[in-house]
């Protein structure tokens, strides 16, 4: 039985659905084997590291853009415009 269907079958009441504490305590949630959990954790950690590196790179590029825009707008730096 799907989890949402299981909870629905456990809930009582017509206006306010409720599940008793005992039913939740006895509810078993299937987990993947420990080696698979570890592999999932490794993959998620690698993704987190990559996201952090990309966030830092983006911040650096934004600082560079801000600096270059300031140089251009103040006239300290000129660009040749080709026609």
Order of alpha helices (4+ residues) and beta strands (2+ residues): alpha-alpha-alpha
